């Protein structure tokens, strides 16, 4: 994080919190243990802000290697 800041990064997406409203997140973060609640507690300690987005996307630079990666991922999930 310090390296990124030194390189001029103004924000960093730590990605992923429970899919709940901000009110629910704040109300339940100390009592819930399931899913991503522990991740939310950890991230909350940084004092950031909740930002919603449409989701993660892969940026493919080498399509042939990406196809191999997707194929291997499919095999490992079986």
N, C-alpha and C positions, 0 to 999 in steps of 0.2 A: 504494500500500500504506500509506503514511504517512497519507494522507487518510482511508482506511477505518479505520485504527487510531485516529485522532483522533476519529472519529465513533462509536467504541465497538465496532468489529468485533473480536471475540476470535480468530477464525480465518478463513482464506480457503482455498477449494478451488482449487488450481491445475490440477486435472483432468488425468488421463491419465498413466499410466506403463505400461511393458510388463506384459502379463498373465502375470506369473511370481510364484513364491513370494518372500517376503522374503529367504530364504536365497539363491535364485538371483539376485535383484536385487543383493544385496550382493557375491556372488561374481563376477559377470560385468560389473558396471557400468563397469569401466575398460577391458575388452577388446572389448565389443560396440559396433558402430557403426550397426547396422540399426534400423529402426523407431523406437520412442520411447526408446531407450537414452540418447541425448543429452539428452532432456528429463528423464529420471530423474537423470542426473548433475547437471544444472543445479538441479533441485529439491532434491536431496540436500544441496546446499550451504547450504540454508536451515535444515537441522536439523529439519525437520518429521517427522511420523509418517505411515506408510502406513495409509490408511483405505480399505476396500473398500465399494462401494455397488452398488445394482442398476442404476445407469446414469443418464444425463441425461434429463430430461423438460422439455418446453416448457410454460410457463404461458401460456395464451392469454387475452389480455384483450379483444381485438377479433377475433372469429371470422372476419368477412369479410376483414379484412386478412391474417389468418393463412392463409386459403385462397389468396389471391393470392400470398403469400410461398411457399407450398408449390408452387403451380403454376409460379412463376418458377424455383424451385430445380430442378424437374423439367426444365424447358426448358434450363437452363444445363448440366445433367449430360449431355445428349444430344450 
